[in-house]
C-alpha cells in the first residue's frame, strides 16, 4: 500500500526556528531569503500538522500543495496529418 504524501509550505520569521519545523515532516527545501520551508508529510496527518504549525509563534502562514489533487494523467494528442506529409516530402 502506497502512502499518499502532500507538500506543506511554511512561511517563518526567523531562520533559527528551522529545527522546530523539521519535527513535523521531511524537510525538503529552505529559502533563507524569502523565509519559507517546504515539508512533505502523510496526507492522513496533514490537518493535525497544519494546526500545530499555525500555533507556533514564529510561523507567519502555512500553505498546502495542490499537486495531489491535480490531474497528472495526460493523453497523447494525435499528430496532425498535414505535418506527417510535410516530413515525408523530402524523401
Secondary structure, 3 states (H helix, E strand, C coil): CCCCEEEEEEEECCHHHHHHHHHHCEEEEEECCCCEEEEEEEHHHHHHHHHHHHHCCCEEEEEECCHHHCCCCCCCCCCCHHHHHHHHCCC
